[in-house]
Amino acid sequence: DEGLFRGRGHGKLAGMSDRALNRFRRQASRTDGRFVRGVFGLVFSAVAAVVLSVLLANARAARAVRDGWVAAPCTIVASEVREGPNGSWLFSARYRYVFDGRERESSDVRPGTTELPFAEVARRARLLSEFPAGGAATCLVNPAAPSEAALLPPDAAGVNVALVFVGVFLVFGLAMQFAPSRRRRDESGDDASGRTKAPSRIPLFVGILFTAVGAVVAAFSASLVVRTIEARSWTPVEATVLRSEVVRGTAHTKHGTRATFRPYVAYAYEVGGSRFEDDRYGLGKVSTSDPGTAHRAVAKHPAGSRATVWVDPGDPSRSVLSDPRGPIPAAQYVFVAFPLVFLGIGLAALFCSLRDRRLAGAPPSPGPPVLRNDRRGQFARGIVFAALWNGFVALVFLLVRSSGGRADPVLLVFLGVFGLAGLALLVAALRAGARLFAPRMELTCGRGCLLRGGEGLVAYRLLAGGPGDVVGARIELVSQRYETVREGKNTYQRPVDLSRETVFETDSFRALARGDFRVAIPASAPASARGPEAVRWHFAVELARPARKPLRDEYPVVVR
C-alpha cells in the first residue's frame, strides 16, 4: 500500500512522488519478469543442451561408422524376433564373418546394440527373410577394432530429426534469457531517436518453434493418411492363417499402467510364385483396452483357416489382413488437423512479429504524424484466420471424400459445425474488408497536441464519404488503464476508463468534411505506459450514417 510505504519511511520509497513511485513499481515488475524469464530460459536451454550433446555424440558415432567401417560378407548363425514391451518387437541375430584372415562372431544388430526394436509388425517377416539362419548377408566391420561389427548401419535419419527439434528448443531457451532489449527508453515506449519500442523477440521464436513443429508433424501425419488412401488399391490374395492369438501388453498413463490387448494373426500367401509371410492386422497399430474386441478379432481367423489379405502390388512383402477399403477413422483426421493448428499459430506469430519489428525499425516520418485506424489489420487478421480455418475443414472433407465408403456420422456432424463456423468467420472477414471502402476520418496531430500540460491542434478530413453517406461525427479522447483481473485460475486484463472527453462533435457535413479542433491534456493526466498497469490513449471516432449503424474506429496515440 502506498500510504503504508510512505508512513513507515521504507528507504527511497518515502517521500516519492506519484510519478516516481509508479516508475519504480514498473521497473521492479520488469526486473521480476526478466528474472523469472531468465531462470526459465536457463533451465530450458540447459536441458536442451544436455540432450543435444548426447545426440551430437550419437551423430558423430554414426558418421564414423558410415565413413570408417568397411563392408564384409558374413553368415547368419541364428536370428529371431521376440515380443518386447508395450506391444513392440525386438530383432536379434548372431553371425560370423572373416576379417584379416581370422573368423570372428558378433551379435550387434546396430553398432553397440544387440537388439533392434520396432513397432511395425510387417517388419518382422522382412527382417527374418532378409537375415535367415544359415543365409548370407553383408555386415559392417570396424577396421580399427575388427571385433566390432554390425548388420545394419546406424539410424542417421532419426538422429537428424531429433537434432532439429532439440536445436529449436535450445534456441528458444537462449532467446528467453537474452530477449530483454538493450536500449534505454522512456516510459512512453519510444527511445531517444523517436523510433518506437523494439518488440520482444519471444513471439518471433515462438512462431519459429510452432511453425517448425507443426510443419514436421503435419507432414508425418499427412503421409500416414495418404498411405491409408493408397492402400485402397491393394490386391486381394488368398492366405493361410499360421497363428492366431491375443497379445497382452502394458500402456503407461498419467494414472499409472493399464493392460492392452492386440490381435496377433500370422499368415502366409503367394504372389507370382513366391511365398510371403506377414502378421500385419491393420494399417495402423491395432491395440485396445477391451479384451473382448481383441478376442473377437482373433476368433474370426483361427489357425489353419483361409483368409483374404490385401497385398501391395508394388511390394508384395507388404500386406494387411483387415480390409483397407473401409472408411478412414475420424481419429486419423484429427491426427492430421491437430498439427495444422500449431502451424497456423506459428505462421500468424511469425507474420505479426516480423511486421512489428519492421514498423519498430522504421524512422519517424517528417512532418505532422498522421493517425491511422486498425481497419486494415482487422481485415488481414480476419482473412488469414478464416483461410486457415476453412482450409483445415476443406482438407478434412477432401480426405473423407477420397476415402470412399460410408463416412462416420459423428465426423460429418463435426464437419458441419466447423463448416458453419468457417462460413461465419469468412462473412466477418468480408465485412471487415468492406469497411476499408466505408467513410473514415484522417487525423493529423500538430505540434504539442499529445503533451501533458500543453494544448495542440488536430486537423481532420473525411475520406470516402459524401453528403448522403455521413450525417454527423463525434470524436472523443479516451485514456484507459488495463487492470489485471484474477477469477479463480483465470487471469486477464480489463480496460477501465480513466477519462473520456468529447473534443469534437458536429452534425453538419460542411463542418465534418475538413477542419481542426484543439486538444488540451492536463498536466496531472497519466502518460502512456506499458507493463502490468498499462495506460493507453486513443481517439474514438464515431461517424453517424442515415438508417444504418454508425461507424466506430479507434486511433491509438502516445501521450508523453
DAQUIUR-V105111 format. One record per residue. SS is DSSP state (A for helix, B for strand, O for the rest). Layout:
ss=SS
ss=SS
This chain:
ss=O
ss=A
ss=A
ss=A
ss=A
ss=A
ss=A
ss=A
ss=O
ss=O
ss=A
ss=A
ss=A
ss=O
ss=O
ss=O
ss=O
ss=A
ss=A
ss=A
ss=A
ss=A
ss=A
ss=A
ss=A
ss=A
ss=A
ss=A
ss=A
ss=A
ss=A
ss=A
ss=A
ss=A
ss=A
ss=A
ss=A
ss=A
ss=A
ss=A
ss=A
ss=A
ss=A
ss=A
ss=A
ss=A
ss=A
ss=A
ss=A
ss=A
ss=A
ss=A
ss=A
ss=A
ss=A
ss=A
ss=A
ss=A
ss=A
ss=A
ss=A
ss=A
ss=A
ss=A
ss=A
ss=A
ss=A
ss=A
ss=O
ss=B
ss=B
ss=B
ss=B
ss=B
ss=B
ss=B
ss=B
ss=B
ss=B
ss=B
ss=B
ss=B
ss=B
ss=O
ss=A
ss=A
ss=A
ss=O
ss=B
ss=B
ss=B
ss=B
ss=B
ss=B
ss=B
ss=B
ss=B
ss=B
ss=B
ss=O
ss=O
ss=B
ss=B
ss=B
ss=B
ss=B
ss=O
ss=O
ss=O
ss=B
ss=O
ss=O
ss=B
ss=O
ss=O
ss=B
ss=B
ss=B
ss=O
ss=O
ss=O
ss=A
ss=A
ss=A
ss=A
ss=A
ss=A
ss=A
ss=A
ss=A
ss=O
ss=O
ss=O
ss=O
ss=O
ss=B
ss=B
ss=B
ss=B
ss=B
ss=B
ss=O
ss=O
ss=O
ss=O
ss=O
ss=O
ss=O
ss=B
ss=B
ss=O
ss=O
ss=O
ss=O
ss=O
ss=A
ss=A
ss=A
ss=A
ss=A
ss=A
ss=A
ss=A
ss=A
ss=A
ss=A
ss=A
ss=A
ss=A
ss=A
ss=A
ss=A
ss=A
ss=A
ss=A
ss=A
ss=A
ss=A
ss=O
ss=O
ss=O
ss=O
ss=O
ss=O
ss=O
ss=O
ss=O
ss=O
ss=O
ss=B
ss=O
ss=O
ss=O
ss=O
ss=O
ss=B
ss=O
ss=O
ss=O
ss=O
ss=O
ss=A
ss=A
ss=A
ss=A
ss=A
ss=A
ss=A
ss=A
ss=A
ss=A
ss=A
ss=A
ss=A
ss=A
ss=A
ss=A
ss=A
ss=A
ss=A
ss=A
ss=A
ss=A
ss=A
ss=A
ss=A
ss=A
ss=A
ss=A
ss=A
ss=A
ss=A
ss=A
ss=O
ss=B
ss=B
ss=B
ss=B
ss=B
ss=B
ss=B
ss=B
ss=B
ss=B
ss=B
ss=B
ss=B
ss=B
ss=B
ss=B
ss=B
ss=B
ss=B
ss=O
ss=O
ss=B
ss=B
ss=B
ss=B
ss=B
ss=B
ss=B
ss=B
ss=B
ss=B
ss=B
ss=B
ss=B
ss=B
ss=B
ss=B
ss=O
ss=O
ss=B
ss=B
ss=B
ss=B
ss=B
ss=O
ss=O
ss=O
ss=O
ss=O
ss=O
ss=O
ss=O
ss=O
ss=B
ss=O
ss=O
ss=A
ss=A
ss=A
ss=A
ss=A
ss=A
ss=A
ss=A
ss=A
ss=O
ss=O
ss=O
ss=O
ss=O
ss=O
ss=B
ss=B
ss=B
ss=B
ss=B
ss=B
ss=B
ss=O
ss=O
ss=B
ss=B
ss=B
ss=B
ss=B
ss=B
ss=O
ss=O
ss=O
ss=O
ss=O
ss=O
ss=O
ss=O
ss=O
ss=A
ss=A
ss=A
ss=A
ss=A
ss=A
ss=A
ss=A
ss=A
ss=A
ss=A
ss=A
ss=A
ss=A
ss=A
ss=A
ss=A
ss=A
ss=A
ss=A
ss=A
ss=A
ss=A
ss=A
ss=A
ss=A
ss=A
ss=A
ss=A
ss=A
ss=A
ss=A
ss=O
ss=O
ss=O
ss=O
ss=O
ss=O
ss=O
ss=B
ss=B
ss=B
ss=O
ss=O
ss=O
ss=A
ss=A
ss=A
ss=A
ss=A
ss=A
ss=A
ss=A
ss=A
ss=A
ss=A
ss=A
ss=A
ss=A
ss=A
ss=A
ss=A
ss=A
ss=A
ss=A
ss=A
ss=A
ss=A
ss=A
ss=A
ss=A
ss=A
ss=A
ss=A
ss=O
ss=O
ss=O
ss=O
ss=O
ss=A
ss=A
ss=A
ss=A
ss=A
ss=A
ss=A
ss=A
ss=A
ss=A
ss=A
ss=A
ss=A
ss=A
ss=A
ss=A
ss=A
ss=A
ss=A
ss=A
ss=A
ss=A
ss=A
ss=A
ss=A
ss=A
ss=A
ss=A
ss=A
ss=O
ss=O
ss=B
ss=B
ss=B
ss=B
ss=B
ss=B
ss=O
ss=O
ss=O
ss=O
ss=O
ss=O
ss=B
ss=O
ss=O
ss=B
ss=B
ss=B
ss=B
ss=B
ss=B
ss=B
ss=B
ss=B
ss=O
ss=O
ss=O
ss=O
ss=O
ss=O
ss=O
ss=O
ss=B
ss=B
ss=B
ss=B
ss=B
ss=B
ss=B
ss=B
ss=B
ss=B
ss=B
ss=B
ss=B
ss=B
ss=B
ss=B
ss=O
ss=O
ss=B
ss=B
ss=B
ss=B
ss=B
ss=B
ss=B
ss=B
ss=B
ss=B
ss=B
ss=B
ss=B
ss=B
ss=B
ss=B
ss=B
ss=O
ss=O
ss=A
ss=A
ss=A
ss=A
ss=A
ss=B
ss=B
ss=B
ss=B
ss=B
ss=B
ss=B
ss=B
ss=O
ss=O
ss=O
ss=O
ss=O
ss=O
ss=O
ss=B
ss=O
ss=O
ss=O
ss=O
ss=O
ss=B
ss=B
ss=B
ss=B
ss=B
ss=B
ss=B
ss=B
ss=B
ss=B
ss=B
ss=O
ss=O
ss=B
ss=B
ss=B
ss=B
ss=B
ss=B
ss=B
ss=B
ss=B
ss=B
ss=O
ss=O
ss=O
